[in-house]
Amino acid sequence: MATWTIANLERNVSDGGVTVAHWRVTESETVGENTYTASSYGTCGFTPDASASDFIAYADLTESTVLGWVHADVDKDATEAALTANIAGQKNPVSADGMPW
């Protein structure tokens, strides 16, 4: 199961409007003694309007609210599918590197 978090927020000092949300999503799977992990990091930009009826003051924001904004902007299903595929590739690699000696 993928875990989404907000790593940082950038905001206007004058009105507290969030202009950028930095997000991270991580997925891991343990098989026997091996743990496979994949993650992705990105940003979403916003144009806040402090006069809008749905404006939320910075001090009143929750991670859940900001994740809702991120999920509206990012293809959540495709991002999570890419992590799942990454882990599948780690468990069953199709190529390798190294030296035979």
All heavy atoms as an XYZ file, in Angstrom:
749
protein
N       0.840     -1.179      0.000
C       0.000      0.000      0.000
C       0.884      1.240      0.000
O       1.850      1.340      0.744
C      -0.897     -0.008      1.229
C      -1.779      1.206      1.326
S      -2.848      1.054      2.762
C      -3.352      2.727      2.878
N       0.565      2.165     -0.832
C       1.346      3.395     -0.958
C       0.997      4.359      0.169
O      -0.156      4.468      0.584
C       1.072      4.050     -2.310
N       2.024      5.050      0.647
C       1.847      6.057      1.692
C       2.235      7.409      1.122
O       3.381      7.608      0.706
C       2.725      5.735      2.921
O       2.370      4.439      3.407
C       2.537      6.766      4.013
N       1.286      8.331      1.106
C       1.503      9.677      0.596
C       1.741     10.625      1.761
O       1.037     10.561      2.780
C       0.275     10.156     -0.177
C       0.064      9.467     -1.487
C      -0.464      8.220     -1.680
C       0.351      9.978     -2.788
N      -0.517      7.927     -3.024
C      -0.020      9.000     -3.728
C       0.889     11.183     -3.246
C       0.119      9.180     -5.091
C       1.029     11.365     -4.609
C       0.656     10.368     -5.521
N       2.727     11.521      1.622
C       2.989     12.536      2.631
C       3.320     13.859      1.952
O       3.726     13.891      0.786
C       4.167     12.157      3.552
O       5.331     11.944      2.748
C       3.871     10.909      4.367
N       3.149     14.924      2.691
C       3.577     16.241      2.235
C       4.919     16.523      2.896
O       5.030     16.497      4.126
C       2.543     17.334      2.597
C       1.196     17.044      1.912
C       3.074     18.719      2.231
C       1.248     17.023      0.388
N       5.939     16.764      2.075
C       7.296     16.984      2.584
C       7.540     18.442      2.958
O       8.322     18.732      3.867
C       8.319     16.525      1.545
N       6.888     19.368      2.262
C       7.094     20.792      2.524
C       6.030     21.597      1.790
O       5.455     21.131      0.802
C       8.490     21.229      2.052
C       8.882     22.593      2.559
O       8.467     23.020      3.630
N       9.690     23.300      1.797
N       5.778     22.797      2.298
C       4.872     23.733      1.641
C       5.586     25.064      1.456
O       6.312     25.503      2.346
C       3.614     23.980      2.485
C       2.681     22.801      2.707
C       1.565     23.193      3.670
C       2.099     22.317      1.393
N       5.364     25.679      0.307
C       5.824     27.045      0.070
C       4.576     27.918      0.052
O       3.543     27.517     -0.481
C       6.567     27.136     -1.259
C       7.841     26.292     -1.296
C       8.516     26.318     -2.657
O       8.463     27.364     -3.345
O       9.081     25.276     -3.042
N       4.670     29.121      0.644
C       3.477     29.961      0.751
C       3.829     31.432      0.620
O       4.977     31.836      0.807
C       2.781     29.720      2.081
C       3.565     30.212      3.280
C       2.870     29.838      4.593
N       3.498     30.420      5.743
C       4.585     29.969      6.346
N       5.193     28.892      5.872
N       5.080     30.563      7.413
N       2.809     32.219      0.312
C       2.932     33.669      0.329
C       2.930     34.123      1.786
O       2.052     33.725      2.554
C       1.756     34.339     -0.388
C       1.721     34.023     -1.861
O       2.751     33.905     -2.508
N       0.517     33.878     -2.393
N       3.878     34.949      2.154
C       3.923     35.456      3.522
C       2.750     36.402      3.778
O       2.156     36.407      4.857
C       5.275     36.156      3.802
C       5.283     36.824      5.167
C       6.414     35.162      3.677
N       2.367     37.173      2.777
C       1.328     38.190      2.962
C      -0.038     37.617      3.330
O      -0.731     38.152      4.190
C       1.202     39.045      1.702
O       0.809     38.240      0.605
N      -0.437     36.510      2.689
C      -1.780     35.977      2.956
C      -1.788     34.505      3.365
O      -2.825     33.940      3.657
C      -2.704     36.195      1.754
C      -2.234     35.479      0.497
O      -1.346     34.613      0.571
O      -2.772     35.802     -0.586
N      -0.625     33.876      3.380
C      -0.545     32.472      3.778
C      -1.018     31.500      2.726
O      -1.166     30.316      3.007
N      -1.247     31.973      1.522
C      -1.691     31.087      0.451
C      -0.579     30.154      0.004
O       0.536     30.586     -0.253
N      -0.871     28.873     -0.069
C       0.118     27.877     -0.481
C       0.324     27.961     -1.993
O      -0.634     27.899     -2.767
C      -0.320     26.458     -0.066
C       0.599     25.407     -0.662
C      -0.352     26.346      1.450
N       1.581     28.106     -2.398
C       1.919     28.203     -3.813
C       2.521     26.913     -4.362
O       2.390     26.627     -5.549
C       2.893     29.366     -4.069
O       4.053     29.185     -3.247
C       2.242     30.708     -3.740
N       3.184     26.133     -3.494
C       3.790     24.873     -3.928
C       3.682     23.850     -2.797
O       3.979     24.163     -1.639
C       5.284     25.045     -4.309
C       5.893     23.704     -4.721
C       5.453     26.068     -5.421
N       3.261     22.640     -3.149
C       3.266     21.514     -2.215
C       4.276     20.500     -2.730
O       4.217     20.084     -3.887
C       1.883     20.889     -2.116
N       5.200     20.126     -1.880
C       6.186     19.083     -2.188
C       5.643     17.781     -1.592
O       5.377     17.729     -0.391
C       7.540     19.404     -1.552
C       8.158     20.659     -2.070
N       9.215     20.648     -2.949
C       7.865     21.966     -1.839
C       9.550     21.900     -3.228
N       8.746     22.712     -2.570
N       5.471     16.770     -2.421
C       4.883     15.518     -1.958
C       5.816     14.339     -2.182
O       6.721     14.387     -3.007
C       3.536     15.254     -2.649
C       3.591     15.231     -4.153
C       3.371     16.284     -4.993
C       3.914     14.118     -4.990
N       3.522     15.888     -6.298
C       3.860     14.554     -6.325
C       4.245     12.796     -4.747
C       4.121     13.710     -7.402
C       4.514     11.952     -5.828
C       4.439     12.409     -7.138
N       5.590     13.306     -1.408
C       6.357     12.059     -1.541
C       5.373     10.901     -1.378
O       4.469     10.963     -0.545
C       7.431     11.981     -0.465
C       8.210     10.665     -0.463
C       9.352     10.678      0.545
N      10.449     11.464     -0.008
C      10.893     12.621      0.495
N      10.342     13.137      1.558
N      11.897     13.256     -0.073
N       5.584      9.857     -2.156
C       4.794      8.633     -2.015
C       5.769      7.464     -1.981
O       6.726      7.416     -2.754
C       3.733      8.467     -3.136
C       4.355      8.455     -4.520
C       2.893      7.226     -2.911
N       5.548      6.557     -1.028
C       6.431      5.416     -0.837
C       5.603      4.149     -0.728
O       4.520      4.162     -0.141
C       7.259      5.582      0.457
O       7.970      6.811      0.393
C       8.248      4.449      0.638
N       6.132      3.093     -1.312
C       5.495      1.782     -1.206
C       6.579      0.772     -0.883
O       7.699      0.877     -1.388
C       4.801      1.414     -2.519
C       4.013      0.129     -2.453
C       3.191     -0.128     -3.701
O       2.759      0.840     -4.343
O       2.990     -1.305     -4.027
N       6.275     -0.186     -0.037
C       7.247     -1.232      0.257
C       6.543     -2.567      0.389
O       5.333     -2.632      0.659
C       8.040     -0.912      1.525
O       7.194     -0.883      2.643
N       7.309     -3.617      0.155
C       6.783     -4.976      0.256
C       7.884     -5.863      0.817
O       9.017     -5.828      0.344
C       6.343     -5.481     -1.119
C       5.737     -6.857     -1.095
C       5.296     -7.333     -2.479
O       5.077     -6.492     -3.364
O       5.166     -8.550     -2.652
N       7.545     -6.639      1.819
C       8.505     -7.569      2.411
C       8.153     -8.976      1.965
O       7.003     -9.412      2.095
C       8.495     -7.476      3.945
O       8.849     -6.141      4.322
C       9.486     -8.438      4.566
N       9.161     -9.667      1.420
C       9.014    -11.050      0.994
C      10.140    -11.818      1.671
O      11.319    -11.608      1.355
C       9.106    -11.196     -0.540
C       8.987    -12.655     -0.941
C       8.047    -10.345     -1.227
N       9.779    -12.666      2.611
C      10.803    -13.382      3.363
C      11.666    -12.393      4.130
O      11.154    -11.574      4.898
N      12.968    -12.453      3.903
C      13.902    -11.552      4.576
C      14.188    -10.292      3.773
O      14.917     -9.418      4.230
C      15.219    -12.282      4.853
C      15.068    -13.456      5.805
C      16.390    -14.170      6.040
O      17.450    -13.640      5.657
O      16.349    -15.264      6.618
N      13.623    -10.179      2.591
C      13.885     -9.039      1.707
C      12.755     -8.020      1.761
O      11.584     -8.376      1.702
C      14.062     -9.509      0.260
C      15.240    -10.443      0.112
O      16.313    -10.185      0.627
N      15.023    -11.547     -0.576
N      13.127     -6.755      1.853
C      12.163     -5.672      1.768
C      12.473     -4.847      0.529
O      13.613     -4.412      0.339
C      12.206     -4.773      3.022
O      11.882     -5.571      4.166
C      11.208     -3.633      2.908
N      11.486     -4.677     -0.313
C      11.609     -3.910     -1.551
C      10.876     -2.591     -1.361
O       9.749     -2.569     -0.865
C      11.019     -4.693     -2.720
C      11.639     -6.066     -2.872
C      11.046     -7.178     -2.293
C      12.824     -6.233     -3.570
C      11.618     -8.439     -2.414
C      13.406     -7.486     -3.699
C      12.798     -8.584     -3.116
O      13.372     -9.824     -3.237
N      11.518     -1.501     -1.754
C      10.942     -0.174     -1.561
C      11.061      0.635     -2.842
O      12.082      0.583     -3.525
C      11.670      0.573     -0.421
O      11.595     -0.220      0.755
C      11.031      1.915     -0.145
N      10.010      1.408     -3.131
C      10.020      2.341     -4.262
C       9.364      3.629     -3.783
O       8.461      3.613     -2.944
C       9.249      1.764     -5.447
N       9.843      4.753     -4.312
C       9.245      6.027     -3.913
C       9.301      7.014     -5.067
O      10.057      6.842     -6.020
C       9.954      6.604     -2.686
O      11.293      6.929     -2.985
N       8.491      8.047     -4.936
C       8.460      9.117     -5.921
C       8.288     10.429     -5.172
O       7.662     10.472     -4.110
C       7.297      8.894     -6.888
O       7.309      9.859     -7.921
N       8.856     11.485     -5.734
C       8.794     12.811     -5.123
C       8.414     13.801     -6.206
O       8.874     13.686     -7.343
C      10.172     13.169     -4.550
C      10.230     14.510     -3.865
C       9.982     14.617     -2.506
C      10.528     15.667     -4.565
C      10.041     15.840     -1.859
C      10.585     16.897     -3.936
C      10.344     16.979     -2.585
O      10.389     18.191     -1.946
N       7.573     14.737     -5.866
C       7.181     15.729     -6.858
C       6.646     16.986     -6.207
O       6.578     17.099     -4.975
N       6.257     17.924     -7.042
C       5.684     19.176     -6.564
C       4.431     19.498     -7.367
O       4.297     19.081     -8.522
C       6.672     20.355     -6.699
O       7.009     20.528     -8.078
C       7.929     20.130     -5.882
N       3.546     20.235     -6.739
C       2.358     20.768     -7.402
C       2.311     22.254     -7.117
O       2.509     22.677     -5.974
C       1.085     20.116     -6.863
S       0.920     18.383     -7.254
N       2.053     23.038     -8.147
C       1.960     24.480     -7.984
C       0.510     24.933     -7.913
O      -0.371     24.358     -8.568
N       0.267     25.968     -7.109
C      -1.084     26.495     -6.925
C      -1.058     28.020     -7.023
O      -0.032     28.650     -6.785
C      -1.638     26.092     -5.552
C      -1.562     24.616     -5.289
C      -0.590     24.093     -4.443
C      -2.438     23.732     -5.895
C      -0.503     22.730     -4.202
C      -2.362     22.368     -5.668
C      -1.392     21.865     -4.821
N      -2.197     28.581     -7.363
C      -2.368     30.034     -7.403
C      -3.466     30.375     -6.399
O      -4.656     30.394     -6.731
C      -2.764     30.496     -8.824
O      -1.806     29.995     -9.750
C      -2.813     32.013     -8.900
N      -3.085     30.623     -5.147
C      -4.087     30.863     -4.114
C      -4.784     32.207     -4.275
O      -4.193     33.176     -4.747
C      -3.276     30.829     -2.816
C      -1.898     31.202     -3.221
C      -1.715     30.689     -4.625
N      -6.040     32.236     -3.883
C      -6.837     33.461     -3.904
C      -7.439     33.642     -2.511
O      -8.421     32.976     -2.152
C      -7.935     33.354     -4.960
C      -8.829     34.584     -5.024
O      -8.618     35.546     -4.239
O      -9.758     34.571     -5.846
N      -6.833     34.518     -1.730
C      -7.265     34.717     -0.344
C      -8.697     35.243     -0.247
O      -9.317     35.128      0.813
C      -6.303     35.662      0.369
N      -9.253     35.773     -1.323
C     -10.622     36.286     -1.282
C     -11.659     35.217     -1.662
O     -12.863     35.450     -1.553
C     -10.764     37.496     -2.210
O     -10.591     37.099     -3.564
N     -11.201     34.046     -2.081
C     -12.123     32.975     -2.485
C     -12.812     32.372     -1.262
O     -12.220     32.271     -0.182
C     -11.374     31.894     -3.253
N     -14.035     31.924     -1.450
C     -14.808     31.362     -0.339
C     -14.221     30.050      0.184
O     -14.420     29.700      1.342
C     -16.265     31.148     -0.755
O     -16.332     30.218     -1.819
N     -13.479     29.324     -0.659
C     -12.899     28.047     -0.224
C     -11.429     28.163      0.197
O     -10.764     27.160      0.424
C     -13.052     26.991     -1.316
C     -12.334     27.361     -2.615
O     -11.885     28.517     -2.751
O     -12.231     26.484     -3.489
N     -10.930     29.400      0.330
C      -9.549     29.614      0.766
C      -9.392     29.115      2.202
O     -10.232     29.367      3.056
C      -9.182     31.103      0.703
C      -7.771     31.408      1.126
C      -6.722     31.268      0.237
C      -7.487     31.838      2.420
C      -5.412     31.548      0.615
C      -6.193     32.125      2.816
C      -5.151     31.980      1.904
N      -8.312     28.379      2.432
C      -8.022     27.884      3.782
C      -6.739     28.543      4.255
O      -5.698     28.453      3.596
C      -7.867     26.354      3.799
C      -9.139     25.685      3.273
C      -7.545     25.862      5.210
C      -9.014     24.188      3.062
N      -6.809     29.189      5.399
C      -5.634     29.851      5.958
C      -4.551     28.819      6.253
O      -4.843     27.684      6.645
C      -6.008     30.596      7.234
N      -3.313     29.223      6.072
C      -2.174     28.333      6.277
C      -2.252     27.629      7.636
O      -2.048     26.424      7.732
C      -0.875     29.138      6.146
C       0.367     28.340      6.421
C       0.860     27.449      5.478
C       1.044     28.466      7.631
C       1.997     26.699      5.729
C       2.181     27.729      7.887
C       2.652     26.847      6.932
O       3.775     26.105      7.186
N      -2.550     28.366      8.684
C      -2.593     27.803     10.033
C      -3.692     26.747     10.184
O      -3.625     25.914     11.094
C      -2.801     28.911     11.057
N      -4.673     26.755      9.295
C      -5.791     25.817      9.384
C      -5.649     24.614      8.458
O      -6.526     23.734      8.447
C      -7.105     26.544      9.068
C      -7.418     27.626     10.088
O      -7.038     27.463     11.269
O      -8.023     28.641      9.704
N      -4.583     24.553      7.694
C      -4.385     23.439      6.763
C      -4.056     22.151      7.502
O      -3.435     22.164      8.556
C      -3.243     23.745      5.789
C      -3.543     24.751      4.703
C      -2.278     25.076      3.922
C      -4.618     24.220      3.764
N      -4.480     21.047      6.908
C      -4.082     19.720      7.387
C      -3.381     19.009      6.235
O      -3.562     19.368      5.066
C      -5.298     18.882      7.825
O      -6.128     18.638      6.679
C      -6.094     19.586      8.921
N      -2.604     17.999      6.567
C      -1.953     17.232      5.513
C      -2.992     16.587      4.608
O      -2.822     16.537      3.389
C      -1.029     16.166      6.109
C      -0.234     15.429      5.054
C       0.808     14.491      5.623
O       0.518     13.812      6.623
O       1.915     14.442      5.051
N      -4.084     16.148      5.186
C      -5.150     15.526      4.406
C      -5.715     16.494      3.363
O      -5.958     16.117      2.212
C      -6.261     15.055      5.352
O      -7.324     14.516      4.627
N      -5.907     17.744      3.752
C      -6.416     18.746      2.811
C      -5.449     18.956      1.661
O      -5.841     18.949      0.486
C      -6.665     20.089      3.538
O      -7.671     19.890      4.526
C      -7.100     21.172      2.566
N      -4.181     19.117      1.987
C      -3.178     19.368      0.944
C      -3.012     18.132      0.059
O      -2.866     18.257     -1.162
C      -1.839     19.833      1.553
C      -0.800     20.054      0.466
C      -2.041     21.120      2.364
N      -3.068     16.944      0.637
C      -3.005     15.730     -0.185
C      -4.191     15.670     -1.149
O      -4.043     15.198     -2.276
C      -2.960     14.480      0.687
C      -1.610     14.176      1.323
C      -1.735     13.034      2.318
C      -0.561     13.868      0.268
N      -5.337     16.164     -0.734
C      -6.488     16.237     -1.641
C      -6.182     17.117     -2.840
O      -6.537     16.788     -3.973
N      -5.521     18.247     -2.588
C      -5.111     19.126     -3.695
C      -4.129     18.411     -4.617
O      -4.241     18.496     -5.839
C      -4.459     20.387     -3.168
C      -5.288     21.267     -2.291
C      -6.644     21.217     -2.107
C      -4.812     22.336     -1.486
N      -7.041     22.199     -1.224
C      -5.938     22.897     -0.829
C      -3.555     22.877     -1.232
C      -5.821     23.971      0.053
C      -3.449     23.937     -0.361
C      -4.570     24.489      0.275
N      -3.153     17.717     -4.012
C      -2.140     16.999     -4.802
C      -2.808     15.920     -5.647
O      -2.542     15.796     -6.844
C      -1.053     16.400     -3.877
C      -0.168     15.416     -4.633
C      -0.216     17.514     -3.253
N      -3.701     15.147     -5.038
C      -4.352     14.058     -5.770
C      -5.243     14.575     -6.898
O      -5.472     13.875     -7.881
C      -5.147     13.171     -4.813
C      -4.284     12.407     -3.865
N      -4.746     11.916     -2.677
C      -2.967     12.062     -3.911
C      -3.784     11.299     -2.043
N      -2.681     11.381     -2.774
N      -5.716     15.793     -6.770
C      -6.501     16.396     -7.849
C      -5.611     16.816     -9.014
O      -6.077     16.957    -10.145
C      -7.274     17.609     -7.330
N      -4.316     16.973     -8.744
C      -3.371     17.462     -9.749
C      -2.495     16.352    -10.339
O      -2.028     16.465    -11.459
C      -2.482     18.537     -9.106
C      -1.689     19.337    -10.109
O      -2.307     19.918    -11.029
O      -0.449     19.390     -9.980
N      -2.268     15.287     -9.578
C      -1.374     14.196     -9.967
C      -2.222     12.961    -10.274
O      -3.232     12.721     -9.616
C      -0.398     13.880     -8.802
C       0.427     12.650     -9.078
C       0.501     15.067     -8.523
N      -1.803     12.173    -11.239
C      -2.506     10.919    -11.519
C      -2.101      9.906    -10.451
O      -1.106      9.189    -10.584
C      -2.161     10.415    -12.923
C      -3.008      9.234    -13.336
O      -3.532      8.506    -12.457
O      -3.157      9.020    -14.554
N      -2.865      9.886     -9.373
C      -2.561      9.050     -8.207
C      -2.453      7.571     -8.585
O      -1.507      6.882     -8.191
C      -3.635      9.263     -7.142
C      -3.437      8.490     -5.854
C      -4.551      8.835     -4.855
C      -4.415      8.106     -3.549
N      -4.877      6.731     -3.603
N      -3.413      7.069     -9.338
C      -3.413      5.651     -9.716
C      -2.187      5.289    -10.547
O      -1.559      4.259    -10.314
C      -4.688      5.289    -10.472
C      -5.927      5.343     -9.587
O      -5.796      5.239     -8.353
O      -7.033      5.504    -10.139
N      -1.827      6.129    -11.506
C      -0.662      5.854    -12.356
C       0.630      5.929    -11.542
O       1.548      5.127    -11.751
C      -0.610      6.836    -13.524
N       0.698      6.876    -10.619
C       1.890      7.008     -9.776
C       2.064      5.765     -8.908
O       3.159      5.208     -8.809
C       1.788      8.275     -8.898
O       1.647      9.409     -9.758
C       3.017      8.455     -8.031
N       0.984      5.319     -8.303
C       1.055      4.125     -7.467
C       1.334      2.871     -8.296
O       2.076      1.983     -7.862
C      -0.232      3.967     -6.655
C      -0.370      5.041     -5.587
C      -1.649      4.931     -4.767
O      -2.435      3.978     -4.969
O      -1.855      5.813     -3.907
N       0.782      2.797     -9.498
C       1.049      1.656    -10.378
C       2.526      1.606    -10.767
O       3.120      0.523    -10.864
C       0.170      1.723    -11.625
N       3.144      2.765    -10.969
C       4.567      2.813    -11.305
C       5.410      2.304    -10.138
O       6.415      1.603    -10.344
C       4.977      4.236    -11.682
N       5.019      2.621     -8.916
C       5.750      2.114     -7.748
C       5.611      0.601     -7.641
O       6.593     -0.101     -7.371
C       5.244      2.782     -6.468
C       5.421      4.279     -6.346
C       4.912      4.768     -4.992
C       6.866      4.698     -6.545
N       4.400      0.117     -7.864
C       4.169     -1.329     -7.825
C       5.002     -2.036     -8.889
O       5.606     -3.086     -8.633
C       2.671     -1.632     -8.015
O       1.942     -0.987     -6.955
C       2.383     -3.115     -7.995
N       5.079     -1.469    -10.083
C       5.886     -2.051    -11.159
C       7.375     -2.011    -10.807
O       8.121     -2.952    -11.111
C       5.634     -1.303    -12.466
N       7.813     -0.940    -10.160
C       9.206     -0.829     -9.741
C       9.552     -1.956     -8.770
O      10.592     -2.602     -8.903
C       9.439      0.538     -9.100
C      10.868      0.763     -8.671
O      11.415     -0.001     -7.877
N      11.470      1.828     -9.169
N       8.681     -2.193     -7.809
C       8.925     -3.261     -6.832
C       8.916     -4.624     -7.515
O       9.760     -5.477     -7.229
C       7.903     -3.187     -5.684
C       8.222     -1.962     -4.816
C       7.912     -4.467     -4.845
C       7.217     -1.668     -3.738
N       8.003     -4.837     -8.448
C       7.970     -6.104     -9.196
C       9.284     -6.313     -9.933
O       9.814     -7.430     -9.982
C       6.788     -6.118    -10.169
N       9.831     -5.240    -10.493
C      11.123     -5.323    -11.183
C      12.271     -5.628    -10.240
O      13.226     -6.323    -10.602
N      12.200     -5.121     -9.032
C      13.230     -5.420     -8.040
C      13.176     -6.892     -7.625
O      14.209     -7.530     -7.417
C      13.053     -4.556     -6.787
C      13.331     -3.087     -6.993
C      13.030     -2.296     -5.727
O      13.476     -2.654     -4.636
N      12.254     -1.230     -5.874
N      11.963     -7.427     -7.514
C      11.793     -8.819     -7.096
C      12.179     -9.793     -8.206
O      12.623    -10.906     -7.921
C      10.345     -9.062     -6.671
C       9.996     -8.335     -5.395
C       8.567     -8.442     -4.918
C       7.579     -9.219     -5.662
N       6.198     -9.121     -5.180
N      11.980     -9.396     -9.445
C      12.266    -10.254    -10.606
C      13.040     -9.461    -11.659
O      12.489     -9.121    -12.712
C      10.957    -10.779    -11.204
C      10.165    -11.577    -10.208
O      10.596    -12.630     -9.775
N       8.999    -11.063     -9.824
N      14.313     -9.158    -11.387
C      15.077     -8.319    -12.317
C      15.273     -8.990    -13.678
O      15.381    -10.218    -13.767
C      16.407     -8.115    -11.606
C      16.508     -9.209    -10.598
C      15.107     -9.600    -10.251
N      15.303     -8.167    -14.720
C      15.533     -8.680    -16.071
C      16.943     -8.372    -16.541
O      17.365     -8.844    -17.589
C      14.512     -8.086    -17.078
C      13.105     -8.547    -16.741
C      14.579     -6.568    -17.102
N      17.684     -7.608    -15.764
C      19.088     -7.340    -16.089
C      19.845     -7.174    -14.773
O      19.254     -6.979    -13.715
C      19.227     -6.091    -16.959
O      18.814     -4.941    -16.231
N      21.161     -7.257    -14.884
C      22.012     -7.119    -13.701
C      23.342     -6.537    -14.133
O      23.681     -6.509    -15.327
C      22.206     -8.475    -13.020
N      24.099     -6.046    -13.183
C      25.436     -5.561    -13.497
C      26.420     -6.175    -12.501
O      26.034     -6.853    -11.561
C      25.504     -4.031    -13.460
C      25.111     -3.451    -12.115
O      25.011     -4.212    -11.130
O      24.923     -2.243    -12.038
N      27.681     -5.981    -12.762
C      28.711     -6.526    -11.881
C      29.820     -7.180    -12.686
O      29.896     -7.016    -13.909
N      30.659     -7.884    -11.988
C      31.805     -8.550    -12.607
C      31.816    -10.009    -12.143
O      31.473    -10.288    -11.003
C      33.104     -7.891    -12.143
C      33.053     -6.384    -12.294
S      33.551     -5.882    -13.896
C      34.841     -4.758    -13.467
N      32.221    -10.930    -13.005
C      32.210    -12.335    -12.625
C      33.399    -12.721    -11.735
O      33.495    -13.864    -11.300
C      32.275    -13.058    -13.969
C      32.989    -12.123    -14.870
C      32.566    -10.756    -14.414
N      34.288    -11.824    -11.443
C      35.427    -12.152    -10.590
C      35.415    -11.431     -9.283
O      34.758    -10.524     -8.989
C      36.769    -11.911    -11.298
C      36.957    -10.490    -11.726
C      37.529     -9.502    -11.006
C      36.566     -9.907    -12.967
N      37.518     -8.334    -11.717
C      36.940     -8.553    -12.925
C      35.938    -10.376    -14.111
C      36.710     -7.673    -13.975
C      35.722     -9.494    -15.137
C      36.110     -8.165    -15.073
